[in-house]
Amino acid sequence: MDFEPPIILPTPSPPSTFVNILAWILILCGGLATCAAACKSIMFFSPFSGEELAETGQIGEFSIITKAIFSHSEYLFLLALFFSLAMLIIGIGLLKRKNWARIIIIIAAVLGILFDILALVILFTLFPEMTNMSGGEAIAGEIQKLLNFIQAVGTAVVIIFLAIHVFIIKKLCSSMVREEFQQMSEFRRRKSWE
């Protein structure tokens, strides 16, 4: 009787701290954002509709972007709910070292860069129009100061997010992280053969 030695599977390399931290951030933020988006969607769908605001004529003087935001805001909340749920699921996939999650995060970071650029455009087109909503010149001056502050802080936040997105893309495309995901995939495939 022939004796075959047991097959010893190579264990994958220890998980990288960066991927673990990124996965947990996605899981926590995705969970909180899902709760917040669900509450906002429920609140926005029940008593208030963006179309009602459009019918009042108060947004008649605004640009197409502003009108679209107010007219379709309930869909924006549903979209936020969808993306926050996706963030939660992708975070779990990343924690389990699923390569599809890594690829989706890279694509999301690239889209995040495009969104950051769009956010800058909105900051500098939507906010100046909001001063037209004020009642008098004294109020308009105060509102303009506030909006200038919000634009400055918003621009700083967008620049920070741009840097974060670039950093995430660079780390997840690194050979070390790619190899870690490939080893885990190979380990799971071999283990399933047992």
ZIMOTA-V883538 format. One record per residue. N is the residue number from 1. RES is the residue in one letter. D_FIRST is the distance of its C-alpha to the first C-alpha in whole Angstrom. Layout:
BEGIN
n;res;d_first
N;RES;D_FIRST
N;RES;D_FIRST
END
This chain:
BEGIN
n;res;d_first
1;M;0
2;D;4
3;F;6
4;E;10
5;P;13
6;P;15
7;I;18
8;I;21
9;L;24
10;P;27
11;T;30
12;P;33
13;S;36
14;P;39
15;P;41
16;S;45
17;T;47
18;F;50
19;V;47
20;N;47
21;I;51
22;L;52
23;A;49
24;W;51
25;I;54
26;L;54
27;I;52
28;L;55
29;C;58
30;G;56
31;G;56
32;L;60
33;A;61
34;T;60
35;C;62
36;A;65
37;A;65
38;A;64
39;C;67
40;K;69
41;S;68
42;I;69
43;M;72
44;F;73
45;F;73
46;S;75
47;P;78
48;F;79
49;S;78
50;G;79
51;E;80
52;E;83
53;L;84
54;A;84
55;E;87
56;T;89
57;G;90
58;Q;89
59;I;86
60;G;88
61;E;89
62;F;86
63;S;84
64;I;81
65;I;78
66;T;80
67;K;81
68;A;77
69;I;76
70;F;78
71;S;78
72;H;74
73;S;73
74;E;72
75;Y;69
76;L;69
77;F;68
78;L;65
79;L;64
80;A;64
81;L;62
82;F;59
83;F;59
84;S;58
85;L;56
86;A;54
87;M;54
88;L;52
89;I;50
90;I;49
91;G;49
92;I;46
93;G;44
94;L;45
95;L;44
96;K;41
97;R;41
98;K;41
99;N;42
100;W;45
101;A;46
102;R;47
103;I;48
104;I;51
105;I;52
106;I;53
107;I;55
108;A;56
109;A;58
110;V;59
111;L;61
112;G;62
113;I;64
114;L;65
115;F;66
116;D;68
117;I;70
118;L;71
119;A;72
120;L;74
121;V;76
122;I;76
123;L;77
124;F;80
125;T;81
126;L;81
127;F;82
128;P;86
129;E;86
130;M;86
131;T;89
132;N;91
133;M;90
134;S;92
135;G;95
136;G;98
137;E;98
138;A;98
139;I;94
140;A;93
141;G;94
142;E;91
143;I;89
144;Q;89
145;K;88
146;L;85
147;L;84
148;N;84
149;F;82
150;I;80
151;Q;79
152;A;79
153;V;76
154;G;74
155;T;75
156;A;73
157;V;70
158;V;69
159;I;69
160;I;67
161;F;65
162;L;65
163;A;64
164;I;61
165;H;60
166;V;60
167;F;58
168;I;55
169;I;55
170;K;54
171;K;52
172;L;49
173;C;50
174;S;49
175;S;45
176;M;44
177;V;44
178;R;43
179;E;40
180;E;40
181;F;40
182;Q;37
183;Q;35
184;M;35
185;S;35
186;E;32
187;F;30
188;R;31
189;R;29
190;R;26
191;K;26
192;S;27
193;W;24
194;E;21
END
